[in-house]
Amino acid sequence: IAIESTNSAVWEMDLATNDLMISENFSRIVNAKIKKRENVIELLDKIVAKEYREKLVFELNRYLHGETTEINIQVPIGEEENDKKWILVRGKGILDPASDTKKIHGILVDTTKLKEQDEYIKFLAKHDFLTGLPNRMSFIDKLSEELKAKHRGAVFLFDIDNFKRINDTLGHSCGDELLKEIAARLRTISDEKMFMARLGGDE
């Protein structure tokens, strides 16, 4: 019950055979038909992109060589962007009487929602929440970057005439819609040589 309620699964890997024993809800988490016993290499080929397969194997080898105290890595699964899920893979070895690691036991957790929230927080740190345009901080960073590189260009600043009157007479929701519409129109003329941002208010 605890495993299912946290949207996670349990796994056990036999290092001698590379066989992976997995709990029933593993299939639901990874959106693929998985048998209770799978070869770990074949399973990774089935559900994880090559780049992240290599990262998982690298993380496993670091653990087996004593460079880390546990396996702890997040990887995406699913090829299409709208099907992509993020999973956290954690595990530790069990030592035999000779102090050798023969098996690794671990847990797999669906962290998609947490990952999306984290990405959104990072987005908000550099973008205006209303229009989605880069914010003042992003503009200052970009301008500093261009000046440091001694690139040629121009800075163009504009604001909306009588914007306060729109807010006062029609309400802030109408003012917000106007700002979003202007941002959308600006995007239609944007290209790779142009950087647009909302500095704040109607600027």
VOGU-3710 file (C-alpha; in Angstrom, 3 decimals, decimal comma):
1> iaiestnsav> 0,000/0,000/0,000  2,827/2,399/0,898  4,601/1,748/-2,416  1,449/2,195/-4,534  0,273/5,316/-2,689  3,600/7,059/-3,376  3,588/6,065/-7,064  6,789/4,078/-6,698  8,094/0,561/-7,322  10,658/-1,760/-5,766
11> wemdlatndl> 13,487/-3,444/-7,671  16,291/-5,902/-6,984  19,266/-6,438/-9,289  21,430/-9,589/-9,313  24,924/-8,429/-10,303  25,990/-11,940/-11,356  23,243/-12,351/-13,979  22,137/-8,725/-14,557  18,584/-9,922/-13,837  16,189/-7,378/-12,400
21> misenfsriv> 13,268/-8,402/-10,178  10,580/-5,722/-10,093  7,271/-5,099/-8,336  3,997/-5,205/-10,276  3,383/-1,444/-10,414  6,708/-0,881/-12,241  4,907/-1,300/-15,587  2,372/1,407/-14,746  5,068/3,897/-13,769  7,191/3,415/-16,901
31> nakikkrenv> 4,204/3,079/-19,292  5,465/-0,206/-20,734  4,738/-3,920/-20,390  7,401/-5,252/-18,070  7,846/-8,811/-16,825  8,555/-9,518/-13,160  12,081/-10,583/-14,121  13,978/-8,693/-16,832  17,554/-8,409/-18,009  18,591/-4,927/-16,879
41> ielldkivak> 20,367/-4,034/-20,161  17,367/-5,118/-22,264  15,002/-3,236/-19,954  17,010/-0,014/-20,184  17,071/-0,326/-23,981  13,294/-0,639/-23,884  12,414/2,365/-21,709  15,370/4,801/-21,451  16,978/6,950/-24,161  20,626/6,123/-24,965
51> eyreklvfel> 22,063/9,267/-23,355  20,390/8,482/-20,037  21,127/4,748/-20,241  24,795/5,681/-20,228  24,259/7,997/-17,257  22,492/5,231/-15,335  25,288/2,746/-16,041  27,877/5,384/-15,082  26,035/6,015/-11,790  25,901/2,253/-11,099
61> nrylhgette> 29,634/1,869/-11,762  30,466/4,827/-9,518  28,558/3,136/-6,722  30,181/-0,271/-7,298  33,638/1,357/-7,225  32,893/3,028/-3,900  32,759/6,582/-5,275  29,226/7,134/-3,931  27,284/5,710/-0,983  24,145/4,971/-3,023
71> iniqvpigee> 22,641/5,058/-6,503  20,616/8,252/-6,829  19,721/9,599/-10,267  16,732/11,074/-12,116  16,132/10,058/-15,726  13,350/10,711/-18,254  11,470/7,908/-19,960  9,305/8,114/-23,070  10,278/9,335/-26,518  7,548/11,924/-27,155
81> endkkwilvr> 7,555/15,186/-25,175  3,901/14,828/-24,137  4,538/11,225/-22,953  7,770/11,988/-21,124  7,931/11,068/-17,468  10,722/11,527/-14,948  11,708/8,767/-12,556  14,064/8,783/-9,581  16,173/5,629/-9,280  17,699/4,942/-5,884
91> gkgildpasd> 19,449/1,828/-4,599  22,030/0,280/-2,276  23,912/-2,997/-2,279  23,545/-5,887/0,124  26,850/-7,410/1,230  27,418/-11,162/1,475  29,521/-12,760/4,281  32,682/-12,015/2,257  31,690/-8,308/2,160  31,079/-8,439/-1,590
101> tkkihgilvd> 28,057/-6,820/-3,194  25,987/-9,487/-4,919  22,643/-7,722/-5,182  21,367/-4,168/-5,218  17,965/-3,320/-3,802  16,245/-0,086/-4,608  13,187/1,965/-5,296  11,914/3,776/-8,373  9,709/6,859/-7,884  7,662/8,814/-10,427
111> ttklkeqdey> 8,895/12,406/-9,944  7,250/13,923/-13,041  5,085/16,408/-11,130  7,977/17,512/-8,919  10,187/17,949/-11,993  7,510/20,041/-13,741  7,108/22,228/-10,644  10,879/22,675/-10,419  11,084/23,637/-14,112  8,202/26,114/-13,668
121> ikflakhdfl> 9,918/27,744/-10,678  13,114/28,106/-12,748  11,047/29,566/-15,615  9,395/32,125/-13,308  12,779/33,233/-11,991  13,702/34,511/-15,470  10,317/35,245/-17,052  7,346/37,502/-16,481  4,487/35,347/-15,180  1,804/37,333/-17,048
131> tglpnrmsfi> 3,209/37,601/-20,575  5,747/34,770/-20,533  8,392/37,164/-21,869  11,837/37,294/-20,245  11,827/39,595/-17,204  13,994/42,558/-16,181  16,692/40,325/-14,690  16,935/38,326/-17,927  17,135/41,561/-19,927  19,979/42,925/-17,778
141> dklseelkak> 21,849/39,612/-18,072  21,396/39,542/-21,850  22,436/43,176/-22,267  25,554/42,621/-20,129  26,401/39,535/-22,191  26,087/41,453/-25,484  28,138/44,427/-24,225  30,851/42,126/-22,900  31,025/40,407/-26,301  31,214/43,870/-27,957
151> hrgavflfdi> 28,293/43,062/-30,259  26,682/45,887/-32,205  22,991/46,590/-31,753  20,376/48,875/-30,272  18,130/49,006/-27,220  14,547/50,056/-27,875  12,264/50,867/-24,933  8,579/51,599/-25,224  5,603/51,832/-22,938  1,847/51,968/-23,522
161> dnfkrindtl> 0,255/55,426/-23,529  -2,587/55,903/-21,047  -2,207/52,376/-19,700  -3,191/53,533/-16,204  -6,486/54,829/-17,605  -7,278/51,349/-18,989  -6,689/49,803/-15,567  -8,711/52,507/-13,806  -11,725/52,451/-16,125  -11,903/48,873/-17,420
171> ghscgdellk> -10,140/47,033/-14,592  -6,799/45,327/-14,134  -7,988/42,151/-15,858  -8,453/44,143/-19,102  -5,046/45,719/-18,594  -3,549/42,250/-18,196  -5,232/41,031/-21,394  -3,823/44,020/-23,285  -0,294/43,267/-22,043  -0,638/39,600/-23,069
181> eiaarlrtis> -1,943/40,582/-26,515  0,955/42,998/-27,095  3,444/40,311/-25,981  1,850/37,835/-28,417  2,130/40,339/-31,289  5,746/41,088/-30,433  6,534/37,377/-30,689  5,264/37,353/-34,284  8,031/39,790/-35,307  10,751/38,237/-33,152
191> dekmfmarlg> 13,758/36,441/-34,637  17,101/35,094/-33,461  18,663/38,564/-33,572  16,035/40,124/-31,341  15,567/39,790/-27,585  12,352/41,073/-26,001  11,509/41,422/-22,343  8,948/42,988/-20,038  10,733/45,294/-17,629  7,638/45,814/-15,491
201> gde> 4,302/47,645/-15,589  3,665/48,740/-19,192  7,374/48,907/-20,179
//
